[in-house]
Amino acid sequence: MSEIGGLDSFDTQGVSEASEQSQEQFRDQIRQSQAAAQQQQKDEGKARQKDDQLAKIIVQFLAQPSNTDLFLLISRCVGQDIPSEVIIAVLSLTDRTAFVEMENILKDSDPSSLPVPTSNDSIHSLSEGQMKAIEQWLSHINLASAKKPFRTLESLLVLKKVGRGEDPIREISPSFIQLSAFILRNYLAMQSTQVDYENLHDFMQSAYLKMIQNLRDMVADQKQLT
């Protein structure tokens, strides 16, 4: 009987210790969850503040009389949920405020991490200085797109209208390409350089095809890691 009584006593003590451990682990989990929730709220708050700041830059850009003709294209890009950083990067070629903001956003990014295609017969007549400025601009757009690769990829690829019975396909957002081509045209006009819009459109489409492939590679690599 004493053996049985001793065993009962041991089991009760073990259960009590296990219960205390479980309660302590549970409390730790609660504290960790609360800390994670608070951090998430803090991060979301910062993200909202950043989005508001970027939205103000876009509004200020459109408030300039010389840019009002781009309102529809920018509105479409925003409506397609293209990240604000990417839109700001496009505007940064001709807008000083957007340029300074991109320099701040990308200060810790490595420009050499993403190849930037600029070799294209459609703009071969540009000066070396102009080409360097365009290369930096495309670098900013590429790096901004890499900040949120999945969202950027999903928002930039839109369904293309096809004939009845044809399978739907995706294409790079025409509005995004048009906006970029117009910004590039405006930049060159400021440099007293004229290039046919069609050539600028082809150049931007070629550059973005490479960017889309970079984003696809990044998303695929991230999926392999999960």
Protein Blocks (a to p, Z undefined) as FASTA:
>chain_A
ZZmmmmmmmmmmmmmmmmmmmmmmmmmmmmmmmmmmmmmmmmmmmmmmmmmmmmmmmmmm
mmpmklmmmmmmmmmmmmnopafklmmmmmmmmmmklmmmmmmmmmmpcfklpccdfbdf
klmmpcfklmmmmmmmmmmmmmmmmmmmmlmmmmmpccddddehiacdddddfklmmmmm
mmmmmmmmmnopacdfklmmmmmmmmmmmmmmmmmmmmmmmmmmZZ
